């Protein structure tokens, strides 16, 4: 039976290395990610990844040449680029309302590498942590025993201590995983059966946007603004104005044993329910020295979701923080020390 998105899969193998159908594969999509790539590959090789299937989206910073030289990387390219939209089958338009090629790519990679076996899918600035001595093979066995087919990861935006440290990192050519990185040390999500997680804490980005006044841009950039029938309901829903507005979706389906007909509905969910009994934490290196260049590129090219509104907000945030020599940390910030620290903070469980 033909997959409903198969006719849009134009991934072209450009490496000499052929895919190994038996290897545990990590799938990724990236453009100009040399800042992260050496550390990314080293990190995941240690966690049991045997093969990397990477879609290069027209990089011009040496990413392609670097990946072609790696013995465990199969490299793909496409005639499309990240921000392109495509015509989806009519019966899928309502389920994938934002018809970006990105979601087709994600589906195509799992169709190729997660059919009948487990595979992992992450962006190149996302570093999962597992318990000491654990590999993804161990996670797969645990998921098999539970009868699961998809598992979520929690996107934890990590950050340095303050804006001065971030500014100094902009001179670095590569991310330093051994530097002092912090995260919001409180539970973020409550996973639920057969439905998206509920938000307990909206994450570092949303917290920082509120702290530094960036939330005033939400409406002008197209973010939905809640409507309340009266002031009493508004006060109750916002905890008298103290509740931090939700901003970015934090869960992602990072590991799958891909059934026939499965597809990504967006970057954060699929049409296959994820298990509510396991949550893998991953460092999302959003606030690193590379952020300044990413913001500049995203705003210039207008290639990211909703007119790169995320990057407009981040640009304003950094401007406000610079004016106040601001800190990224708050009273619940914790230093990243590994899986055990994440588990203790309530942002990981099930392993």
C-alpha positions in Angstrom: 0.0 0.0 0.0 1.4 3.4 -1.1 2.0 5.9 1.7 -0.1 9.1 1.2 3.0 11.3 1.0 5.3 8.9 -0.9 4.9 10.9 -4.2 6.4 13.9 -2.5 9.5 12.0 -1.3 12.3 13.3 -3.5 15.2 12.7 -1.1 18.3 12.2 -3.3 21.2 10.2 -1.9 24.4 12.2 -2.5 26.9 10.3 -0.4 28.9 7.3 -1.6 27.9 5.4 1.5 24.8 3.4 1.0 22.2 3.2 3.9 22.6 0.2 6.2 19.1 -1.3 6.6 20.1 -3.0 9.9 21.7 0.0 11.6 20.1 2.0 14.4 19.7 5.3 12.6 19.4 8.9 13.7 17.6 11.1 11.2 18.2 14.9 11.0 17.6 17.9 8.8 20.0 20.8 8.8 21.4 23.8 7.1 24.7 25.5 8.0 25.2 23.6 11.3 29.0 23.3 11.6 28.7 25.0 14.9 27.0 21.9 16.3 27.9 19.0 14.0 31.2 17.7 15.5 29.8 17.6 19.0 26.4 16.3 17.8 28.0 13.2 16.1 30.3 12.5 19.0 27.4 12.7 21.5 25.1 10.3 19.6 27.8 7.8 18.7 28.3 7.3 22.5 24.6 6.7 22.9 24.5 3.8 20.4 23.7 5.5 17.1 25.2 3.4 14.3 24.2 5.5 11.3 23.2 9.1 10.6 20.7 9.9 7.9 21.0 13.7 7.3 19.2 15.9 4.9 21.4 18.8 3.9 19.3 21.9 3.1 21.7 23.8 0.8 24.4 24.5 3.4 27.3 26.8 2.4 29.4 26.7 5.6 31.2 23.4 4.9 28.5 21.2 6.4 28.1 19.1 3.2 31.8 18.5 2.8 32.2 17.6 6.5 29.3 15.1 6.4 30.5 13.5 3.2 33.8 12.7 5.0 32.1 10.9 7.9 32.1 7.1 7.6 28.7 6.6 9.4 26.7 9.4 7.6 24.3 8.9 4.6 23.6 12.3 3.1 20.5 13.4 1.3 19.4 16.5 -0.6 16.1 17.7 -2.0 14.9 20.0 -4.8 12.9 21.9 -2.1 14.2 24.0 0.7 13.1 24.3 4.3 10.4 27.0 4.0 8.7 25.6 0.8 5.1 24.6 0.9 3.7 21.7 -1.2 0.3 20.5 -2.4 -0.8 17.7 0.0 -3.4 15.1 -0.7 -6.9 16.6 -0.1 -7.7 14.2 2.8 -4.5 15.3 4.6 -4.9 19.1 4.3 -7.0 19.3 7.5 -4.6 17.2 9.4 -1.4 18.9 8.2 -2.7 22.5 7.9 0.7 24.1 7.5 1.7 22.4 4.3 5.5 22.7 4.6 7.9 20.4 3.0 9.6 20.1 6.4 6.9 17.7 7.6 7.1 15.6 4.5 10.8 15.4 4.9 10.4 14.2 8.5 7.9 11.6 7.4 10.1 10.4 4.5 13.1 9.9 6.8 11.1 7.7 9.2 9.5 5.9 6.3 13.0 4.9 5.1 14.7 4.3 8.5 12.1 3.4 11.1 10.0 0.8 9.3 10.0 -2.4 11.3 12.7 -1.0 13.7 13.4 1.9 16.0 15.0 5.1 14.8 15.6 8.5 16.3 14.9 11.9 14.8 16.3 15.2 16.1 17.5 18.6 14.9 21.3 19.2 15.0 21.1 21.5 18.0 19.3 18.9 20.2 21.2 16.7 22.5 19.3 13.9 24.3 20.5 12.7 27.7 20.0 9.0 28.8 20.9 7.4 32.1 24.5 6.5 32.7 25.4 3.4 30.6 22.1 3.5 28.7 21.9 3.4 24.9 19.0 3.9 22.4 19.0 0.2 22.0 18.1 -0.1 25.7 15.3 2.5 25.2 14.0 0.6 22.2 13.7 -2.6 24.3 11.9 -0.7 27.0 9.4 0.7 24.5 8.9 -2.7 22.9 8.0 -4.2 26.3 5.4 -1.4 26.8 3.9 -1.9 23.3 4.8 1.7 22.4 5.5 2.9 18.9 6.4 6.6 19.5 8.2 8.3 22.4 8.4 12.0 23.2 11.4 14.1 24.0 11.2 17.3 26.0 12.8 20.3 24.4 14.7 22.1 27.2 16.1 25.4 26.1 19.5 25.6 27.8 21.2 28.9 28.4 24.4 30.4 29.8 24.3 32.5 33.0 23.8 35.9 31.4 23.8 37.9 28.2 27.5 38.8 28.6 28.5 35.1 28.4 26.2 34.6 25.4 27.8 37.6 23.6 31.3 36.2 24.3 30.2 32.8 22.8 29.4 34.5 19.5 33.2 34.4 18.8 33.3 30.6 19.2 33.4 28.4 16.1 31.8 25.4 17.8 29.5 24.9 20.7 31.2 23.8 24.0 29.1 21.1 25.6 31.4 21.2 28.7 30.6 24.9 29.4 28.2 25.9 32.2 24.7 25.4 30.8 21.5 25.9 32.8 17.9 24.9 32.4 14.5 25.6 34.0 14.5 23.1 36.8 10.8 22.3 37.2 8.3 20.0 35.5 7.3 21.3 32.1 4.8 18.7 30.8 2.2 16.3 31.9 1.9 13.4 29.4 -1.6 12.0 28.7 -3.0 9.0 26.9 -4.0 9.6 23.3 -3.8 13.4 23.4 -1.1 16.1 23.5 0.6 16.8 26.8 -0.7 19.5 29.1 1.8 22.4 29.9 2.9 22.7 33.5 5.7 25.2 32.9 6.0 26.9 29.5 9.7 26.8 29.3 12.7 29.2 29.3 11.8 31.1 26.2 8.3 32.0 27.4 9.6 32.9 30.8 12.3 35.1 29.4 9.9 36.8 27.0 7.6 37.7 29.9 10.5 38.8 32.1 11.9 41.2 29.5 8.7 42.4 28.0 9.0 40.7 24.6 5.4 39.3 24.9 4.1 42.6 23.6 5.1 41.4 20.2 3.0 38.3 20.3 -0.1 39.8 18.7 1.7 41.9 16.1 3.6 38.7 14.9 0.5 36.6 14.7 0.4 34.7 17.9 -3.1 33.9 19.1 -4.2 36.1 22.0 -6.7 34.4 24.4 -10.1 35.9 24.5 -12.0 36.0 27.9 -15.7 36.8 28.4 -15.0 39.1 31.3 -12.2 40.4 33.6 -13.0 37.8 36.3 -12.3 34.9 33.9 -9.2 36.7 32.6 -7.8 37.1 36.1 -8.5 33.5 37.0 -7.0 32.1 33.8 -3.9 34.2 34.1 -3.5 33.8 37.8 -4.1 37.6 38.2 -1.7 38.4 35.5 1.2 36.3 36.9 0.9 33.3 34.7 3.5 33.1 31.9 1.9 32.9 28.5 2.6 29.7 26.6 4.9 30.2 23.6 6.5 27.2 21.9 5.5 23.6 21.8 8.0 21.6 23.9 7.4 18.0 23.1 8.7 16.2 20.0 8.4 12.6 18.8 12.1 11.8 18.9 12.0 8.0 18.7 9.7 5.8 16.6 9.0 2.3 15.4 7.1 3.6 12.4 3.8 2.0 11.4 2.4 1.9 7.9 0.6 5.1 7.0 2.2 7.2 9.9 3.1 10.8 9.2 4.1 14.0 11.0 1.2 16.5 11.4 3.8 19.1 12.4 7.3 19.1 13.9 5.9 18.2 17.3 3.4 15.5 16.7 2.5 12.5 14.5 -0.8 10.7 13.8 0.5 7.9 16.0 0.0 8.5 19.8 3.1 8.7 21.9 3.5 6.7 25.1 2.7 8.8 28.2 5.0 6.7 30.3 8.4 7.8 29.1 9.9 11.2 28.5 13.5 11.8 27.3 15.1 15.2 28.0 17.1 16.9 25.4 19.2 20.0 25.6 18.0 22.4 22.9 21.0 24.7 22.3 18.8 27.8 21.5 20.8 30.3 23.5 24.3 29.8 22.2 26.8 32.1 20.4 25.3 30.9 17.1 22.0 32.5 17.9 23.0 36.0 16.6 23.9 34.6 13.1 20.7 32.4 13.1 18.5 35.4 13.8 20.1 37.5 11.1 19.7 34.7 8.5 16.1 33.9 9.5 14.9 37.5 9.3 16.8 38.2 6.1 15.5 35.1 4.3 12.1 35.0 6.0 12.3 31.2 5.6 11.1 29.9 9.0 7.6 29.3 10.2 5.1 32.2 10.2 7.5 34.7 8.7 10.4 33.8 11.1 8.4 35.3 13.9 10.3 33.2 16.5 13.5 35.0 15.4 11.9 38.4 15.6 10.9 37.7 19.2 14.4 36.4 20.0 16.0 39.4 18.4 13.9 41.7 20.6 14.7 39.6 23.7 18.4 39.9 23.2 18.1 43.6 22.6 16.2 44.1 25.9 18.6 41.9 27.8 21.6 43.7 26.5 20.2 47.0 27.7 19.8 45.6 31.2 22.9 43.3 31.2 20.3 40.7 31.9 20.5 37.2 33.3 19.0 34.1 31.8 18.6 32.5 35.2 15.8 32.6 37.8 15.3 31.0 41.2 14.7 27.5 39.8 17.5 27.4 37.2 19.8 24.4 37.6 23.1 23.5 36.0 23.0 20.7 33.4 24.7 17.7 34.9 23.1 14.8 33.0 20.0 12.6 32.9 19.9 12.1 36.7 19.7 15.9 37.3 16.9 16.2 34.7 15.0 13.3 36.3 15.3 14.9 39.7 13.9 18.2 38.4 10.9 16.3 37.0 11.7 16.9 33.3 12.5 13.2 32.5 11.0 9.9 33.6 10.4 6.3 32.6 14.0 5.1 32.0 
